[in-house]
């Protein structure tokens, strides 16, 4: 359980921007509970995005949809928590866009469906969103190749354990 929020769930979301070939970005997110990953996703985004911030914003929005499932799981387990889960993303532009409802010239083209994270989750008090430094972002493991040391660190954060080379 997160001592900071009193909620057992922590979410991490990350994205790549403009991969080889079709230039579509990749989403990656993970949900942690009791020190271990219970859900993870790595998938190509459906549309081509125009900035790294947009790719990260979309990934965070898609990850935030899992909170509805977590709320149902809590109900089924007859658990109640005083605070919402926290989602961490490593892009400050995405964090600012999620928290700031003002018109953003750089983001006016983003499909309204991705604003779900702001209106239905954060403003409704169902999710906290915070920045995490890129080197500490375990969802990187789902979106890009990493040096062995950082890969191992993220495996431990996700509660997966050590990876031993053959």
C-alpha positions in Angstrom: 0.0 0.0 0.0 1.3 3.4 -0.8 2.0 5.2 2.4 1.5 8.5 0.7 -2.0 7.9 -0.5 -3.4 5.1 1.5 -4.3 3.3 -1.8 -2.7 0.0 -2.8 -2.5 0.8 -6.5 0.2 2.6 -8.4 0.1 3.2 -12.1 3.0 4.0 -14.4 2.5 5.1 -18.0 5.0 5.8 -20.7 5.2 6.3 -24.5 7.6 6.4 -27.4 7.2 8.9 -30.1 7.3 8.3 -33.9 8.7 4.8 -34.2 10.3 3.5 -37.3 8.1 2.7 -40.3 4.6 4.2 -39.8 5.7 6.7 -37.2 3.1 5.5 -34.7 3.9 5.9 -31.1 3.7 3.1 -28.5 1.9 3.1 -25.2 3.1 1.2 -22.2 1.5 1.1 -18.7 1.6 -1.0 -15.6 -0.5 -1.3 -12.5 1.2 -2.3 -9.3 -0.5 -3.7 -6.2 1.1 -5.3 -3.1 4.6 -4.9 -4.6 3.9 -6.7 -7.9 2.5 -5.9 -11.3 -1.1 -7.1 -11.8 -1.7 -5.5 -15.2 0.5 -4.3 -18.0 -0.1 -3.1 -21.6 2.3 -2.4 -24.5 0.5 -1.4 -27.6 0.8 0.8 -30.7 -1.2 4.0 -30.7 -3.9 4.1 -33.3 -3.1 7.5 -34.7 0.1 9.4 -35.6 0.8 12.1 -33.0 2.5 15.4 -33.5 4.6 15.6 -30.3 6.2 13.5 -27.6 3.9 15.3 -25.1 0.9 14.2 -27.0 2.1 10.6 -27.1 2.6 10.6 -23.3 -0.8 12.4 -22.7 -2.6 9.7 -24.7 -0.7 6.9 -22.9 -1.6 8.3 -19.5 -5.3 8.8 -20.6 -5.5 5.2 -21.8 -3.9 3.9 -18.6 -6.3 6.0 -16.5 -9.2 3.9 -17.9 -7.9 1.0 -15.8 -9.0 2.9 -12.7 -12.6 2.0 -13.4 -11.6 -1.7 -13.4 -9.6 -1.2 -10.2 -12.6 0.5 -8.5 -14.8 -2.6 -9.5 -12.1 -4.9 -8.1 -12.1 -2.9 -4.8 -15.9 -3.3 -4.6 -15.6 -7.0 -5.3 -12.9 -7.4 -2.6 -15.0 -5.2 -0.3 -12.1 -2.8 0.1 -12.3 0.9 0.5 -9.4 3.4 0.4 -9.4 7.0 1.5 -7.5 8.3 -1.5 -7.4 7.6 -5.2 -4.4 5.7 -6.9 -1.5 7.7 -8.3 -0.4 7.5 -12.0 3.2 8.5 -12.7 4.3 9.8 -16.1 7.8 11.2 -17.0 6.6 14.0 -19.3 6.1 17.3 -17.5 4.1 18.7 -20.5 1.6 15.8 -20.2 1.3 16.3 -16.5 0.7 20.0 -16.9 -1.9 19.4 -19.7 -3.7 16.9 -17.4 -3.9 19.3 -14.5 -4.5 22.5 -16.5 -7.9 22.9 -18.1 -7.0 26.1 -19.9 -6.8 26.2 -23.7 -3.4 25.0 -24.9 -2.3 26.1 -28.4 0.0 23.1 -28.7 -2.7 20.6 -27.7 -5.9 21.9 -29.4 -5.7 19.1 -32.0 -5.7 16.3 -29.5 -8.8 14.2 -29.8 -11.3 15.1 -27.1 -11.7 11.4 -26.0 -8.2 11.6 -24.5 -9.3 14.3 -22.2 -11.0 11.6 -20.2 -8.1 11.5 -17.8 -8.6 15.2 -16.9 -12.4 15.4 -16.7 -13.5 11.9 -15.7 -10.5 10.9 -13.5 -8.5 13.7 -12.1 -11.2 16.4 -11.7 -13.6 13.8 -10.4 -11.1 12.8 -7.7 -10.6 9.3 -8.9 -6.9 9.5 -9.8 -3.8 11.5 -8.9 -1.3 12.2 -11.6 2.3 13.1 -10.8 5.6 13.4 -12.6 8.4 10.8 -12.2 11.9 11.3 -13.5 12.6 9.4 -16.7 15.3 7.3 -15.2 12.9 6.1 -12.5 10.0 5.3 -14.9 9.4 1.5 -14.8 7.0 1.7 -17.7 10.0 2.4 -19.9 10.5 -1.4 -19.9 7.3 -1.6 -22.0 8.2 0.9 -24.6 11.9 0.8 -25.3 15.2 -1.0 -25.1 17.1 -0.2 -21.9 20.6 -0.7 -20.6 20.8 -3.9 -18.5 21.2 -2.1 -15.2 18.1 0.1 -15.7 16.1 -2.9 -17.1 16.9 -4.8 -13.9 15.9 -1.8 -11.7 12.6 -1.5 -13.4 11.9 -5.3 -13.1 12.4 -4.9 -9.3 10.1 -1.9 -9.2 7.4 -3.9 -11.0 7.9 -6.8 -8.6 9.0 -9.1 -11.4 12.4 -10.0 -10.0 15.8 -10.4 -11.6 16.4 -11.3 -15.2 19.4 -13.6 -15.7 21.1 -13.7 -19.1 21.5 -17.1 -20.6 
